[in-house]
């Protein structure tokens, strides 16, 4: 086995080296039209980036960055941030049941799962310099974009907050001060896709320009459920307006405002591995409909068939930002400020069945009247002030700055048990789908007939809870970043940032009622069950809802908590400060080559675990057996830190650019969010490492021909001693990760693209043809590497795949219109980035597993016009 792996690695290296050699030999037949080294995007266009908060070519800065022009975004079908992985292989996105509340971003295999609003991202996203506090806030349409920069590795010295793995900088186009210009795009595709984009800008007075742009996307769902309904559709729109003032050569002011809305049936999971509940006999014995167990296994994934319904998520958000620049002559002052109000909602049938088991959010099968809306509300204010200039006759390029962030977050999580919930629990209790059922009547109140109020049966149907989580936080920082040009060829960069983080928040219950849970707890604690072996089954009525008011009855909260994760209201205060810093050495032997080495110490803020079980009881056995005083968990999450080392080479050969980066990252207190099928648990892994090699080759092969090739070799893992220093209560949980790779981190991934953009013979028409390939080795799709028995989970591996995107366009002789046909994922590879246990669909070792699939094959036509 080891020999085959080694051979595969050598083959990958050989293929990448061969492709690089072919690309680098291209100047031999293109010397006559060679361009300068400023060609620095994936499609060979000239572009200037601000990755160091200074304008420079990609080839001239000692930072690993991929710059993507708007032309490249269009040609490769990158409609939103999620699709950037088709251009840069070191970038990955995963999402679960909601794209407005459960999205995680990774760079170089490092990132944070997004289901817990208390956790901030390891990859910061900035739009026009303004920090977006959560990935879901920034996942709108990429329309009227100037460029996108993907910065790899810690960026905390220059970029405001939480960039321990990297940063994404999205820059929109400024309005024109000299001429009116505009664009409009119309697209129709399969799944009844409609997409409209448009914008116009121009002068409205002397030295004053305006711009307005918008987009609308609507598409049918790609997953078909047992009920015939579809999910994973698209229904979103965005509107952005801006004003740009340039009253003098020294002063410029830009003001932007935007509003966007999402309302989609998303995101459905597909059952990969079923439990005994899937057997028709088991379901039927307990009066459950057979439609609840129709689709599962690899065929369900490949055919995009699910059992769920009522998955829905949406968001309304608006924001305003401003940027002021003033040039004093010897120094330049920059102010960037922004305010954003984001509000989301989610609804899901959490058992991934068409049984009416339990629903989260509004509009579900078992919705409680008057229950509050489930979702997040995030209000964020950011302010940044920078002063930069030169000194020592150009030997020093200095920068000083200060940053402030104020965030107010509230999250409401709701759940309601449905009329099929207890029947489903009864199905779990039957030992064999083919054997005779035990003496247990198929009654929705099965174990509670004798234990209700005065012998009245107690049902779980309608049990509900609405939990409120809050967190307010402030961040203050000052920073400096300075480039010392020791000679014309050698420079040293040193930078540092001091950051102070303060947060407070907690959990309280808005409303809750679960009489069945209270009856079950009383029956178990008083040994009143006719069959004690049914205790776990009876206490299933406390899942997923247990309310403090119901658990404060006979037996006491402490005793009840020994049977289930206790819901306990809590509040907490988090404070931390850190000094992040970077040092870089850059050597430029000639105009076409840069060698550099760097070290960075990064920081990602901790906070409060916003989950109902975060403050749960730690010593339940002692409380139950000896009457010991209860000890509760600390709901706070420690900050994440990283030390990153990088060696890089950037070279230009005629019109071809070749960049190589070798990196290693040592992470301390890596933040992990894990779903165990019952609840989300959050903890810090003391040690995680990421080591890899990135290669990028891009530019023009000849007139009208451009190419891009990128590959990433990656080893992101928790070392064998990853649990050293872990708290005793978390040691067993964390130790499972030790000696394993992290999820969503393939050993090798790559992208390759070829574009022709030129005349179509002598017709006067233009031709644009693009093909782009994306390859990935296999990777794990679950956070946890093994099951409860310590064995690998077969369903949680995404096998290696190749996806192909292509586009063919024809431009009229006057270049006014372009007509395109396109296809994404033409090989129709149905891939998954996230799998996990299914709540309410299995017990003990008999667990179901579900996957959240990525997009299938899509295709369509687009008409573009420019004016």
C-alpha positions in Angstrom: 0.0 0.0 0.0 2.8 2.4 1.0 4.5 1.8 -2.4 1.4 2.6 -4.3 0.9 5.8 -2.4 4.5 6.8 -3.0 4.2 6.0 -6.7 1.0 8.1 -6.9 2.8 11.0 -5.3 5.7 10.7 -7.7 3.2 10.6 -10.6 1.5 13.8 -9.4 4.8 15.6 -9.1 5.9 14.4 -12.5 2.6 15.5 -14.2 2.8 18.9 -12.5 6.4 19.3 -13.4 5.8 18.3 -17.0 2.9 20.8 -17.3 5.1 23.6 -15.8 7.9 22.7 -18.2 5.6 23.0 -21.2 4.2 26.3 -20.0 7.7 27.7 -19.3 8.9 26.7 -22.7 6.1 28.8 -24.3 8.1 32.0 -24.6 10.3 30.3 -27.2 7.5 30.7 -29.7 6.2 33.9 -28.2 9.3 36.1 -27.8 8.2 38.5 -30.4 5.3 39.7 -28.3 6.7 39.3 -24.9 5.2 41.5 -22.2 6.5 42.8 -18.9 6.2 40.9 -15.7 3.1 42.8 -14.6 0.9 40.1 -16.1 -0.1 38.6 -12.8 -3.6 37.0 -12.8 -4.9 33.6 -13.5 -5.9 34.6 -17.1 -2.7 36.6 -17.9 -4.3 40.0 -17.6 -2.3 42.8 -15.9 -3.6 43.5 -12.4 -2.4 45.4 -9.4 -3.2 44.0 -5.9 -3.3 45.5 -2.4 -2.4 42.4 -0.4 0.1 44.5 1.6 -2.2 47.5 1.8 0.1 49.0 -0.9 -0.5 48.8 -4.7 1.9 46.3 -6.3 2.1 43.5 -8.8 1.6 40.0 -7.5 5.1 39.1 -8.7 6.7 41.9 -6.5 5.4 41.1 -3.1 6.6 38.4 -0.7 3.1 37.0 -0.1 1.4 33.9 -1.4 -1.7 35.4 -3.2 -3.9 34.5 -6.1 -5.5 37.4 -7.9 -8.6 36.9 -10.0 -9.8 39.5 -12.5 -13.5 40.0 -13.4 -12.8 38.5 -16.8 -11.5 35.3 -15.1 -14.5 35.2 -12.8 -16.9 35.3 -15.8 -15.0 32.8 -18.0 -14.7 30.2 -15.2 -18.3 30.6 -13.9 -17.3 31.9 -10.5 -20.6 33.4 -9.4 -19.9 33.5 -5.6 -17.1 33.0 -3.1 -17.8 29.2 -2.8 -16.7 28.6 -6.4 -13.2 30.2 -5.9 -12.0 26.6 -5.3 -12.2 26.1 -9.1 -9.4 28.7 -9.5 -7.2 28.2 -6.4 -6.8 24.6 -5.1 -5.7 25.7 -1.6 -9.2 27.2 -1.0 -12.2 25.1 0.1 -15.7 25.8 1.4 -18.1 23.4 3.2 -21.8 24.0 4.2 -24.4 21.9 5.9 -28.1 22.4 6.3 -28.0 26.2 5.8 -25.9 28.5 3.7 -27.0 31.4 5.9 -25.8 29.9 9.1 -23.5 26.9 8.5 -20.6 27.7 6.2 -16.9 27.1 6.8 -13.9 28.3 4.7 -10.5 26.7 4.6 -7.2 27.7 3.2 -4.3 25.2 3.3 -6.5 22.7 5.1 -7.2 25.0 8.0 -10.5 26.6 8.9 -13.5 26.7 11.2 -16.9 25.0 10.8 -19.6 27.5 10.7 -22.6 26.0 12.6 -21.9 27.7 15.9 -22.3 31.5 15.7 -20.0 31.9 18.7 -17.1 30.7 16.6 -15.5 33.2 14.2 -13.7 32.2 11.0 -10.0 31.4 10.5 -10.3 32.9 7.0 -11.3 36.6 7.1 -13.3 38.1 4.3 -13.0 41.7 3.4 -15.2 43.6 1.0 -13.7 47.0 0.0 -11.6 46.8 3.0 -14.4 46.1 5.5 -14.3 43.0 7.6 -17.3 40.6 7.2 -17.8 39.0 10.6 -19.0 35.6 9.3 -18.6 33.8 6.0 -22.3 33.7 5.4 -22.5 37.5 5.5 -20.2 37.6 2.4 -21.7 34.8 0.3 -23.7 36.9 -2.1 -23.2 37.3 -5.8 -19.9 38.5 -7.2 -21.2 41.3 -9.4 -19.3 44.4 -10.8 -16.1 43.2 -9.2 -12.7 44.8 -9.8 -10.7 41.8 -8.5 -10.6 39.1 -5.8 -7.5 38.4 -3.9 -7.0 35.1 -2.0 -4.2 35.5 0.5 -2.8 32.3 1.9 -1.3 32.0 5.4 -1.7 34.2 8.5 -2.5 37.8 7.6 -3.3 39.2 11.0 -0.7 42.0 11.0 -2.4 43.9 8.3 -5.9 42.6 8.1 -8.2 43.4 11.0 -9.4 40.2 12.6 -9.3 36.5 12.5 -7.1 35.7 9.6 -5.0 32.9 11.1 -5.4 30.8 8.0 -5.7 33.5 5.3 -7.9 36.2 3.9 -10.1 36.9 1.0 -10.2 40.5 -0.3 -13.1 41.4 -2.6 -12.8 44.8 -4.3 -15.7 46.3 -6.2 -15.4 48.6 -9.2 -15.2 52.4 -8.5 -17.6 54.7 -10.5 -16.2 56.5 -13.5 -15.6 60.2 -13.2 -15.2 60.8 -17.0 -17.7 58.7 -18.9 -20.9 56.8 -18.6 -20.5 53.0 -18.9 -22.6 50.0 -18.1 -23.2 46.3 -18.6 -26.0 43.8 -18.6 -25.9 40.0 -18.5 -28.8 37.6 -18.9 -28.5 33.8 -18.3 -30.8 30.9 -18.7 -29.8 27.3 -17.7 -31.0 23.9 -16.7 -33.0 23.5 -13.5 -34.9 26.5 -14.9 -32.1 28.9 -14.0 -32.6 32.6 -14.5 -29.8 35.1 -13.7 -29.8 38.8 -14.4 -26.9 41.2 -13.7 -26.5 44.8 -14.6 -24.8 48.0 -13.6 -24.2 51.6 -14.7 -21.8 54.3 -13.6 -20.7 57.7 -14.6 -20.3 61.4 -13.6 -23.2 63.3 -12.1 -21.2 66.5 -11.4 -17.6 67.7 -11.7 -15.4 65.3 -9.8 -18.4 63.3 -8.6 -19.4 59.8 -9.9 -22.1 57.4 -9.1 -22.5 53.7 -9.6 -25.3 51.2 -9.2 -25.2 47.4 -9.8 -27.4 44.5 -9.0 -28.1 40.8 -9.6 -31.0 38.4 -9.4 -30.7 34.6 -9.4 -33.5 32.0 -9.3 -33.3 28.3 -9.9 -35.3 25.1 -9.2 -33.9 22.7 -6.6 -31.5 20.0 -7.7 -32.4 17.4 -5.0 -35.7 15.6 -5.2 -37.3 14.3 -2.0 -39.6 11.4 -1.3 -42.6 13.7 -1.4 -41.7 14.9 -4.9 -40.7 18.3 -3.8 -37.3 19.7 -4.6 -34.6 21.4 -2.5 -31.3 23.2 -2.9 -32.7 25.8 -5.1 -31.6 29.4 -5.6 -33.6 32.6 -5.0 -31.5 35.6 -4.2 -30.9 39.2 -5.2 -28.5 42.0 -4.5 -28.4 45.8 -5.1 -25.4 48.0 -4.5 -25.0 51.8 -4.9 -22.1 54.1 -4.5 -20.8 57.6 -4.8 -17.2 58.6 -5.5 -15.8 62.1 -4.9 -12.4 63.3 -6.0 -12.4 67.0 -5.4 -8.6 67.3 -5.7 -5.6 65.2 -6.6 -5.0 64.8 -2.9 -8.5 63.8 -1.6 -10.9 61.0 -2.6 -14.0 59.8 -0.8 -16.1 56.7 -1.6 -19.4 55.8 0.0 -21.1 52.5 -0.6 -24.4 51.0 0.4 -26.0 47.6 -0.4 -29.0 45.5 0.3 -29.5 41.8 -0.4 -32.0 39.1 0.2 -32.0 35.2 0.1 -35.0 32.9 0.5 -34.2 29.4 -0.5 -35.2 25.8 0.1 -31.8 24.7 1.2 -29.9 22.6 2.2 -31.0 19.0 2.2 -28.9 16.0 3.3 -28.9 12.6 1.7 -28.7 9.4 3.7 -25.6 7.4 2.9 -25.9 4.8 5.6 -29.1 3.7 7.1 -30.0 2.2 10.4 -32.5 -0.6 11.3 -35.2 2.1 11.2 -34.9 1.9 7.4 -36.4 -1.6 7.4 -40.0 -1.3 6.2 -41.3 -3.8 8.8 -39.9 -1.8 11.7 -41.5 1.4 10.5 -44.8 -0.3 9.7 -45.1 -2.1 13.0 -45.1 1.3 14.7 -47.5 2.9 12.4 -44.9 5.0 10.4 -45.3 5.7 6.7 -43.0 3.8 4.4 -42.1 7.1 2.6 -39.8 7.9 5.4 -37.3 5.3 4.4 -37.3 5.4 0.6 -33.9 6.7 -0.5 -30.4 5.9 0.9 -27.0 4.7 0.0 -24.6 5.7 -2.8 -27.4 5.6 -5.4 -29.3 8.2 -3.5 -26.3 10.5 -3.5 -25.6 9.9 -7.2 -29.2 10.5 -8.1 -29.7 13.3 -5.6 -32.6 11.8 -3.9 -33.5 12.6 -0.3 -36.2 11.8 2.3 -36.5 15.3 3.8 -38.6 18.3 3.3 -39.1 21.7 4.9 -35.4 22.7 4.6 -35.4 26.4 4.1 -33.0 29.3 4.9 -32.8 32.9 4.1 -31.2 36.2 5.0 -31.8 39.9 4.8 -28.8 42.2 5.1 -27.8 45.7 4.4 -24.6 47.6 4.9 -22.9 51.0 4.4 -19.2 51.7 4.2 -16.9 54.6 3.4 -13.3 55.1 2.5 -11.4 58.4 2.6 -7.9 58.9 1.3 -5.9 62.1 1.7 -2.3 62.6 0.4 -0.3 65.0 2.5 2.6 64.8 0.2 5.0 62.9 2.4 2.3 60.6 3.9 -1.1 59.3 3.0 -4.1 59.0 5.4 -6.7 56.3 4.9 -9.9 55.8 6.8 -12.3 52.8 6.2 -15.5 52.4 8.2 -18.5 50.1 7.8 -21.7 49.0 9.5 -23.6 45.8 8.6 -26.9 44.4 9.8 -27.4 40.8 8.9 -30.5 38.7 9.8 -31.0 35.1 8.8 -33.6 32.4 9.4 -33.5 28.6 9.1 -36.0 25.8 9.0 -35.1 22.1 8.8 -36.7 18.7 9.3 -33.7 17.6 11.3 -34.2 13.8 11.2 -33.7 13.9 7.4 -36.9 11.9 6.9 -40.4 12.6 5.8 -41.6 11.3 9.2 -42.9 14.2 11.3 -40.2 13.7 14.0 -38.9 17.1 14.9 -38.5 20.5 13.2 -36.1 23.3 13.8 -37.3 26.8 12.8 -40.5 28.2 11.4 -42.8 26.5 9.0 -42.1 23.0 9.9 -44.4 20.0 10.2 -44.8 20.5 14.0 -44.5 24.2 14.4 -45.5 25.6 17.7 -47.9 28.6 17.5 -46.2 31.8 18.6 -42.7 30.3 18.6 -40.0 32.9 17.7 -38.2 32.8 14.4 -35.0 30.7 14.3 -31.9 32.4 13.0 -29.1 34.8 13.7 -28.9 38.6 13.9 -25.5 40.1 13.6 -24.7 43.9 13.8 -21.2 44.9 13.2 -19.4 48.2 13.2 -15.8 48.5 12.1 -13.4 51.4 11.9 -9.8 51.5 10.6 -7.4 54.4 10.4 -4.0 54.2 8.6 -1.1 56.5 7.9 1.7 55.5 5.6 4.5 57.0 3.8 8.2 56.9 2.9 11.4 58.0 4.6 15.2 57.7 4.5 15.3 58.6 0.8 13.1 55.7 -0.2 14.8 53.2 2.0 11.8 52.9 4.3 8.2 52.3 3.4 6.3 52.7 6.8 2.7 52.1 7.8 0.9 52.8 11.1 -2.7 52.0 11.9 -5.5 51.5 14.4 -8.6 49.3 14.2 -11.8 49.0 16.2 -14.7 46.5 15.9 -18.0 46.3 17.8 -20.3 43.3 17.2 -23.7 42.5 18.7 -24.9 38.9 18.0 -28.1 37.1 18.9 -29.1 33.7 17.8 -32.5 31.9 18.4 -32.6 28.1 18.1 -36.0 26.4 18.2 -37.2 22.8 18.0 -40.6 21.1 18.1 -41.3 17.4 18.4 -43.8 16.0 15.9 -46.5 13.3 16.2 -44.2 10.6 14.7 -41.4 11.2 17.2 -42.4 8.5 19.8 -43.3 6.0 17.1 -39.9 6.4 15.7 -38.3 5.8 19.1 -40.4 2.6 19.4 -39.0 1.5 16.1 -35.5 1.8 17.6 -36.6 -0.4 20.5 -37.5 -3.4 18.4 -34.4 -5.7 18.5 -35.0 -7.3 15.1 -36.9 -6.1 12.0 -37.9 -9.7 11.3 -38.4 -11.1 14.8 -41.5 -10.8 16.9 -42.0 -7.4 18.4 -41.8 -7.2 22.2 -44.8 -6.6 24.3 -44.9 -2.9 23.4 -48.0 -1.6 21.8 -47.6 0.7 18.7 -48.9 3.6 20.7 -47.5 7.1 20.4 -47.6 7.4 24.2 -46.1 3.9 24.7 -44.1 4.1 27.9 -46.1 6.9 29.4 -49.6 5.4 29.7 -49.1 4.7 33.4 -46.9 7.6 34.2 -48.8 10.7 33.0 -50.8 13.0 35.2 -53.2 10.7 37.0 -52.7 7.9 34.5 -53.5 10.1 31.5 -51.1 9.2 28.6 -48.4 11.7 28.0 -47.3 12.4 24.4 -44.2 14.1 23.2 -46.0 15.7 20.2 -45.8 19.4 20.4 -42.9 19.5 22.9 -40.9 22.6 22.1 -38.1 24.9 23.1 -36.8 28.2 22.0 -33.3 29.1 23.1 -31.7 32.5 22.9 -27.9 32.9 22.6 -26.2 36.3 22.8 -22.7 37.5 22.4 -21.4 41.1 22.2 -17.8 41.8 21.5 -15.3 44.6 21.0 -11.9 44.4 19.5 -9.2 47.0 19.6 -5.9 46.9 17.9 -2.9 49.0 16.8 -0.5 47.9 14.1 2.6 48.7 12.1 4.1 47.3 8.9 7.4 48.5 7.6 9.5 47.7 4.5 13.2 48.4 4.7 14.9 48.5 1.3 18.5 47.6 2.3 19.7 47.6 -1.3 18.0 47.7 -4.7 17.7 44.0 -4.5 17.3 43.2 -0.8 14.5 44.2 1.5 13.3 43.3 5.0 9.7 43.7 6.2 8.8 43.7 9.9 5.3 44.2 11.2 3.3 43.8 14.4 -0.2 44.2 15.8 -1.4 44.3 19.3 -5.0 43.2 19.7 -7.4 43.2 22.7 -10.6 41.1 22.5 -13.5 41.3 24.9 -16.8 39.4 24.7 -19.7 38.6 26.9 -22.7 36.5 26.3 -24.6 33.3 27.2 -27.7 31.2 26.9 -31.3 31.6 28.2 -34.5 29.9 27.3 -37.3 32.0 25.8 -39.9 29.3 26.1 -40.1 25.6 26.5 -42.4 22.7 27.3 -41.7 19.0 27.3 -44.1 17.0 29.5 -43.0 13.7 28.0 -39.4 14.3 29.0 -40.4 15.2 32.6 -42.5 12.1 32.8 -39.7 10.0 31.5 -37.2 11.4 33.9 -39.5 10.8 36.8 -40.3 7.3 35.7 -36.6 6.4 35.4 -35.4 8.0 38.6 -38.2 6.3 40.6 -37.6 2.9 38.9 -41.3 3.0 37.7 -40.7 1.5 34.3 -42.2 -2.0 33.8 -39.0 -2.9 31.9 -35.9 -1.0 33.2 -34.1 -1.9 29.9 -36.4 0.6 28.2 -34.9 3.5 30.2 -32.7 4.8 27.3 -35.7 4.5 25.0 -37.9 6.4 27.4 -35.4 9.2 27.8 -35.2 9.6 24.1 -38.2 11.9 24.6 -35.8 14.4 26.0 -34.0 14.5 22.7 -33.5 17.0 21.2 -35.4 19.1 23.7 -34.8 19.3 27.4 -36.0 22.4 29.3 -34.8 23.6 32.6 -38.3 24.1 33.9 -39.3 20.4 33.1 -36.1 19.0 34.7 -36.5 20.8 38.0 -39.2 18.5 39.2 -38.8 15.3 41.4 -35.3 13.9 41.3 -33.6 17.2 40.8 -31.7 18.7 38.0 -28.4 17.0 39.0 -29.9 13.5 39.0 -31.7 14.0 35.7 -28.5 15.3 34.0 -26.9 11.9 34.5 -29.1 10.6 31.7 -28.9 13.3 29.1 -26.9 16.5 28.3 -28.4 18.9 30.7 -29.7 22.2 29.4 -28.4 24.9 31.8 -28.7 28.6 31.3 -25.4 30.4 31.6 -23.5 33.6 31.0 -19.8 34.1 30.5 -17.2 36.8 29.9 -14.2 36.3 27.6 -11.1 38.4 27.5 -7.8 38.0 25.7 -5.1 40.0 24.1 -2.2 39.0 21.8 0.7 40.4 19.9 0.9 39.1 16.3 3.9 39.8 14.2 5.7 39.0 10.9 9.2 39.2 9.5 10.0 38.8 5.8 13.2 38.7 3.8 12.9 39.4 0.1 15.7 39.2 -2.5 15.2 40.2 -6.1 18.2 39.2 -8.2 16.7 40.7 -11.3 13.5 42.3 -12.5 11.9 38.9 -13.2 12.6 37.0 -10.1 11.8 37.3 -6.4 13.0 35.0 -3.6 11.6 35.3 -0.1 11.3 33.8 3.3 8.8 34.7 6.0 7.7 34.0 9.5 4.3 35.0 10.9 2.6 34.6 14.3 -1.1 34.7 14.0 -4.1 34.9 16.3 -7.8 34.0 16.1 -10.1 35.2 18.9 -11.8 32.8 21.2 -15.2 33.4 22.6 -18.3 31.7 24.0 -19.7 28.4 22.8 -23.2 29.3 21.9 -24.8 25.8 22.4 -27.4 24.7 24.9 -25.1 22.0 26.3 -22.0 24.2 26.5 -22.4 24.7 30.3 -23.4 21.1 31.0 -22.8 19.0 34.1 -19.3 17.4 34.3 -19.7 15.1 37.3 -23.1 13.5 36.8 -22.1 10.1 38.2 -20.9 11.6 41.4 -24.0 13.8 41.7 -26.2 10.8 41.3 -24.4 8.3 43.5 -22.9 10.5 46.3 -24.8 13.7 46.2 -21.7 15.7 45.3 -22.1 19.3 44.4 -22.5 19.7 40.6 -19.6 21.0 38.5 -20.4 22.6 35.2 -18.4 23.0 32.0 -16.8 26.3 31.1 -18.6 27.5 27.9 -15.7 29.7 26.8 -13.4 28.7 23.9 -9.7 29.5 24.0 -8.1 31.7 21.3 -6.3 29.9 18.4 -2.7 30.8 17.6 -0.4 29.9 14.7 3.3 30.1 13.9 3.8 30.0 10.1 7.0 29.6 8.1 7.2 30.1 4.3 9.8 30.0 1.6 8.8 31.3 -1.8 9.9 31.9 -5.4 8.2 34.1 -7.9 9.6 34.2 -11.5 8.6 35.6 -14.9 9.7 33.9 -18.1 8.6 36.2 -20.9 4.8 36.3 -20.5 4.6 33.3 -18.2 4.7 33.7 -14.4 5.7 30.8 -12.1 5.2 31.0 -8.3 6.2 28.4 -5.7 5.5 28.5 -2.0 6.7 25.9 0.6 4.9 26.4 4.0 4.6 24.9 7.5 2.1 26.0 10.1 2.1 25.1 13.8 -1.3 25.8 15.4 -2.0 25.9 19.1 -5.5 25.5 20.6 -7.1 24.8 17.2 -10.8 25.4 17.5 -13.0 22.4 16.5 -16.8 22.1 16.3 -18.0 18.5 16.1 -21.5 17.2 15.8 -21.9 13.8 17.4 -25.5 13.1 16.3 -27.1 14.6 19.4 -25.4 18.0 19.9 -22.6 20.2 18.8 -19.5 20.1 21.0 -16.7 22.7 20.8 -13.2 22.2 22.0 -9.6 23.3 21.4 -7.1 20.7 20.1 -3.7 21.7 21.6 -1.7 21.0 18.5 -2.4 20.9 14.8 0.1 21.2 11.9 -0.2 22.0 8.2 2.7 21.4 5.8 2.6 21.8 2.0 3.8 23.0 -1.3 1.9 25.3 -3.7 2.8 25.8 -7.4 1.1 28.3 -9.7 1.9 28.9 -13.4 -0.1 31.4 -15.4 0.2 33.9 -18.2 0.0 34.1 -22.0 1.2 31.2 -24.2 0.9 33.3 -27.3 -1.2 36.1 -28.7 -4.8 35.5 -27.6 -3.9 32.3 -25.7 -3.6 32.3 -21.9 -3.3 29.5 -19.4 -3.4 28.9 -15.6 -2.1 25.9 -13.7 -2.0 25.5 -9.9 -1.4 22.5 -7.6 -1.2 22.1 -3.9 0.5 19.3 -2.0 -0.9 19.3 1.5 -0.5 17.4 4.8 -2.8 19.0 7.5 -2.9 16.8 10.6 -3.2 16.4 14.3 0.1 14.9 15.4 0.2 11.8 17.6 0.7 14.0 20.7 -2.0 16.5 19.8 -3.9 16.0 23.1 -0.9 16.9 25.4 -2.2 19.7 27.7 -5.9 19.1 27.0 -8.3 19.4 30.0 -9.0 16.0 31.6 -12.7 16.2 30.8 -11.9 16.6 27.1 -9.0 14.2 26.8 -10.9 11.3 25.4 -12.7 13.4 22.8 -9.5 15.2 21.6 -7.3 12.0 21.6 -9.5 10.6 18.8 -8.0 13.2 16.4 -4.4 12.5 17.2 -2.4 10.8 14.4 -5.1 11.7 11.8 -5.4 14.1 9.0 -7.9 16.9 9.2 -11.1 16.7 7.2 -11.4 18.6 3.9 -7.6 18.4 3.3 -6.7 16.3 0.2 -3.1 15.3 -0.2 -3.1 16.8 -3.7 -5.4 19.1 -5.5 -5.0 21.1 -8.7 -6.7 23.3 -11.3 -5.8 23.9 -14.9 -7.3 26.2 -17.5 -6.8 27.2 -21.1 -8.4 30.2 -22.8 -8.5 31.6 -26.3 -9.7 35.2 -26.6 -9.2 36.6 -30.1 -10.5 37.1 -33.6 -12.6 34.4 -35.3 -10.8 34.3 -38.7 -11.5 37.4 -40.8 -15.2 37.6 -39.9 -14.7 40.5 -37.5 -16.3 38.5 -34.8 -14.4 37.6 -31.6 -14.2 34.1 -30.1 -13.8 33.3 -26.5 -13.2 29.7 -25.5 -12.3 28.4 -22.1 -11.9 25.0 -20.5 -11.0 24.6 -16.8 -10.3 21.3 -15.0 -10.4 20.7 -11.2 -8.8 17.7 -9.6 -8.8 16.5 -6.0 -7.4 13.5 -4.2 -9.7 11.8 -1.7 -10.3 13.4 1.6 -12.3 12.9 4.8 -15.7 14.7 5.0 -16.4 14.4 8.7 -14.7 16.3 11.6 -14.3 13.1 13.6 -11.9 10.6 12.0 -13.4 7.4 13.5 -16.7 6.0 14.8 -17.5 5.2 18.4 -15.7 1.9 18.0 -12.5 3.6 16.8 -12.9 2.4 13.2 -12.8 4.6 10.0 -16.2 5.5 8.7 -16.5 4.4 5.1 -19.2 6.8 4.2 -17.1 9.8 5.3 -14.5 9.6 2.4 -14.9 11.6 -0.8 -13.0 9.7 -3.4 -10.7 11.5 -5.9 -12.5 13.3 -8.7 -12.2 15.5 -11.8 -14.6 18.3 -12.7 -14.6 20.0 -16.0 -16.0 23.5 -16.7 -16.1 25.0 -20.2 -17.4 28.1 -21.9 -17.7 29.2 -25.6 -18.5 32.8 -26.6 -18.9 34.9 -29.7 -18.5 38.6 -29.7 -20.0 40.9 -32.3 -17.7 43.0 -34.5 -18.5 46.2 -32.6 -17.8 44.3 -29.3 -21.2 45.3 -28.0 -22.6 41.9 -27.4 -21.3 38.5 -26.5 -23.2 35.2 -26.8 -22.0 32.3 -24.6 -22.8 28.7 -24.0 -21.3 27.2 -20.9 -21.3 24.2 -18.6 -20.1 23.6 -15.0 -19.2 20.2 -13.7 -19.7 18.7 -17.1 -18.5 15.3 -15.8 -21.5 15.4 -13.3 -19.3 14.4 -10.4 -21.6 14.4 -7.4 -19.2 15.2 -4.6 -19.6 15.9 -0.9 -17.6 18.0 1.5 -19.5 17.3 4.7 -21.0 14.2 6.3 -22.3 13.5 9.8 -24.6 11.6 12.1 -28.3 12.0 11.6 -30.1 13.0 14.8 -33.2 11.0 15.7 -32.4 8.3 13.1 -30.4 5.9 15.1 -29.2 5.0 18.6 -25.9 3.7 20.1 -23.8 2.1 17.4 -26.7 1.9 15.0 -26.3 5.4 13.5 -27.3 6.8 10.2 -24.9 8.9 8.2 -25.8 11.7 5.8 -24.0 13.9 3.3 -24.5 17.4 2.0 -23.8 17.3 -1.8 -22.2 19.9 -4.0 -23.6 21.2 -7.2 -24.4 18.7 -10.0 -23.8 19.4 -13.7 -25.3 22.7 -14.8 -25.3 24.4 -18.2 -26.9 27.3 -20.0 -26.6 30.3 -22.3 -25.6 33.8 -21.4 -25.9 37.1 -23.3 -23.7 40.0 -22.3 -23.7 43.6 -23.4 -21.4 46.5 -22.6 -22.1 50.1 -23.2 
